[in-house]
Amino acid sequence: MNKILKAARTRSALVAAIAATAATSALAAVDTAPVTAALTEAGTAAAVVGSAVLVVVVGIKCFKYIRSAM
């Protein structure tokens, strides 16, 4: 009985290893270049919007500072 259980465990471990290897090789074929390009473009757009917001906030603070000095 123990031999049968040991063989079943070994066989299931072998099947799991083969399945994991097949899944890994299938995932390795995925091309990530479009995703990387999209993230780079999104980062650039976020930097432009962030810079514009910062300029507006600093402009408002400067206007208030100059106005209070008069």
CNS distance restraints for C-alpha pairs under 8 A (distance, minus, plus):
assign (resid   1 and name CA) (resid   5 and name CA) 6.39 0.50 0.50
assign (resid   2 and name CA) (resid   6 and name CA) 6.00 0.50 0.50
assign (resid   3 and name CA) (resid   7 and name CA) 6.02 0.50 0.50
assign (resid   4 and name CA) (resid   8 and name CA) 6.12 0.50 0.50
assign (resid   5 and name CA) (resid   9 and name CA) 6.18 0.50 0.50
assign (resid   6 and name CA) (resid  10 and name CA) 6.13 0.50 0.50
assign (resid   7 and name CA) (resid  11 and name CA) 5.95 0.50 0.50
assign (resid   8 and name CA) (resid  12 and name CA) 6.04 0.50 0.50
assign (resid   9 and name CA) (resid  13 and name CA) 6.06 0.50 0.50
assign (resid  10 and name CA) (resid  14 and name CA) 6.13 0.50 0.50
assign (resid  11 and name CA) (resid  15 and name CA) 6.18 0.50 0.50
assign (resid  12 and name CA) (resid  16 and name CA) 6.08 0.50 0.50
assign (resid  13 and name CA) (resid  17 and name CA) 6.13 0.50 0.50
assign (resid  14 and name CA) (resid  18 and name CA) 6.20 0.50 0.50
assign (resid  15 and name CA) (resid  19 and name CA) 6.13 0.50 0.50
assign (resid  16 and name CA) (resid  20 and name CA) 6.10 0.50 0.50
assign (resid  17 and name CA) (resid  21 and name CA) 6.15 0.50 0.50
assign (resid  18 and name CA) (resid  22 and name CA) 6.16 0.50 0.50
assign (resid  19 and name CA) (resid  23 and name CA) 6.12 0.50 0.50
assign (resid  20 and name CA) (resid  24 and name CA) 6.07 0.50 0.50
assign (resid  21 and name CA) (resid  25 and name CA) 6.17 0.50 0.50
assign (resid  22 and name CA) (resid  26 and name CA) 6.16 0.50 0.50
assign (resid  23 and name CA) (resid  27 and name CA) 6.20 0.50 0.50
assign (resid  24 and name CA) (resid  28 and name CA) 6.12 0.50 0.50
assign (resid  25 and name CA) (resid  29 and name CA) 6.78 0.50 0.50
assign (resid  26 and name CA) (resid  30 and name CA) 7.56 0.50 0.50
assign (resid  32 and name CA) (resid  36 and name CA) 6.23 0.50 0.50
assign (resid  33 and name CA) (resid  37 and name CA) 6.14 0.50 0.50
assign (resid  34 and name CA) (resid  38 and name CA) 6.13 0.50 0.50
assign (resid  35 and name CA) (resid  39 and name CA) 6.21 0.50 0.50
assign (resid  36 and name CA) (resid  40 and name CA) 6.20 0.50 0.50
assign (resid  37 and name CA) (resid  41 and name CA) 6.24 0.50 0.50
assign (resid  38 and name CA) (resid  42 and name CA) 6.11 0.50 0.50
assign (resid  39 and name CA) (resid  43 and name CA) 6.07 0.50 0.50
assign (resid  40 and name CA) (resid  44 and name CA) 6.30 0.50 0.50
assign (resid  41 and name CA) (resid  45 and name CA) 6.26 0.50 0.50
assign (resid  42 and name CA) (resid  46 and name CA) 6.11 0.50 0.50
assign (resid  43 and name CA) (resid  47 and name CA) 6.19 0.50 0.50
assign (resid  44 and name CA) (resid  48 and name CA) 6.37 0.50 0.50
assign (resid  45 and name CA) (resid  49 and name CA) 6.30 0.50 0.50
assign (resid  46 and name CA) (resid  50 and name CA) 5.98 0.50 0.50
assign (resid  47 and name CA) (resid  51 and name CA) 6.03 0.50 0.50
assign (resid  48 and name CA) (resid  52 and name CA) 6.27 0.50 0.50
assign (resid  49 and name CA) (resid  53 and name CA) 6.28 0.50 0.50
assign (resid  50 and name CA) (resid  54 and name CA) 6.16 0.50 0.50
assign (resid  51 and name CA) (resid  55 and name CA) 6.18 0.50 0.50
assign (resid  52 and name CA) (resid  56 and name CA) 6.32 0.50 0.50
assign (resid  53 and name CA) (resid  57 and name CA) 6.21 0.50 0.50
assign (resid  54 and name CA) (resid  58 and name CA) 6.07 0.50 0.50
assign (resid  55 and name CA) (resid  59 and name CA) 5.93 0.50 0.50
assign (resid  56 and name CA) (resid  60 and name CA) 6.20 0.50 0.50
assign (resid  57 and name CA) (resid  61 and name CA) 6.31 0.50 0.50
assign (resid  58 and name CA) (resid  62 and name CA) 6.09 0.50 0.50
assign (resid  59 and name CA) (resid  63 and name CA) 6.08 0.50 0.50
assign (resid  60 and name CA) (resid  64 and name CA) 6.20 0.50 0.50
assign (resid  61 and name CA) (resid  65 and name CA) 6.09 0.50 0.50
assign (resid  62 and name CA) (resid  66 and name CA) 6.06 0.50 0.50
assign (resid  63 and name CA) (resid  67 and name CA) 5.99 0.50 0.50
assign (resid  64 and name CA) (resid  68 and name CA) 6.11 0.50 0.50
assign (resid  65 and name CA) (resid  69 and name CA) 6.36 0.50 0.50
assign (resid  66 and name CA) (resid  70 and name CA) 6.70 0.50 0.50
